[in-house]
Amino acid sequence: MSNEILSWIADETRLLALVSDLSTATLLIVVAVCILILSKGADWMIDGVVHLANRTGLPRIVIGATIVSLGTTTPEAFVSVMAAWMGNPGLALGNGVGSIIADTGLIFGLACVLVSMPMDRFILNRTGWVQVGSATLLVVISLILLATTKGQPILGRWVGFLFLFLLLGYMYITYVWARQGVAIGEEEEGEPSSTGLAMAILMIVGGLFLVVLGARVLIPCASEIATRFGVPEDVIAATLVAFGTSLPELITAIAAIRKGHPEIAVGNIVGADVLNCLFVVGAAAAARPLEIPPNFFTFHFPAMLAILYSFRVFISVNRTGRFKRWQGAWLLGIYLVYVISQYALNIGSAHG
């Protein structure tokens, strides 16, 4: 029985053969179910981590700044790592980059249009620079590889391990900032957790299992849909898959706004962007070197930088301590142009 389970996990050809026999309508339903599983799994994992923090006395500020964002980006990481193992570089890299664009352009942009979003000085003056810096580093390394490599540039394993090392540094410095007593944002005072230590661990493990399961099934279904509709795989990654795996950030943002704490949504989105670059792309490249399709240099990278640097400009010019609704509309507009252009112009072939 265990060998059979491992076979399904390790041998992607079995799943590819299975999904190829399904109708397109069935595949779309399976993708929707997988997205729900990914989101629910991440939700359980986050709840388990919070309960574990309450039980062990870990600083809640560290949970909010790093571990919560780590939990919400876990679906992207599994999707991208599995895509890399399955030889879909456009899907792996496109999912990480597309998730950054979706988080900041779609989720933050939409939230900013609906609600006056606060500017948390700690997040935006410290972690916010890591957000832009990590994405810029990815583009700079890619451009250097493009200039120095004959043929198609490849993000080697050394890039993946570099990003994972920087991820550890980011999490450590965030912990140091927390220990220095710098407040990331106001949090609701909650009652001590009534959830036991064993249940908290079970929630983390169970959530992780659902994330792995959802990601494992989602990849071949997305690839099959892309093949049937003639849509390049990285287009699917940057839209359907990226949006689907960004649902934890969207759910977090909606809950934070509904409870009157929109600053939590700002912090989670900025932290998720950092982890999408350092964790998602880093883990995928460490698993298997990633080819960089030509359209990333002409389309995906420029869109990502346009959104992130617009975000930085808004931080610099705002003096009232809040983002303006037109700024959210600008970010949302860039995202919509980005998505519509892919389908209208058929931009995104992973093979150039």
Secondary structure, DSSP 8 states (H G I E B T S, - for coil): -HHHHHHHHH-HHHHHHHHHTS-HHHHHHHHHHHHHHHHHHHHHHHHHHHHHHHHHT--HHHIIIIIHHHHHHHHHHHHHHHHHHTT-HHHHHHHHHHHHHIIIIIIIHHHHHHS--B--HHIIIIIHHHHHHHHHHHHHHHHHHHHH-SSS-EE-HHHHHHHHHHHHHHHHHHHHHHHTT-------------S-HHHHHHHHHHHHHHHHHHHHHHHHHHHHHHHHHT--HHHHIIIIIHHHHTHHHHHHHHHHHHTT-HHHHHHHHHHHHHHIIIIIIHHHHHHS-EE--HHIIIIIHHHHHHHHHHHHHHHHH--SSB--HHHHHHHHHHHHHHHHHHHHHT---TT-
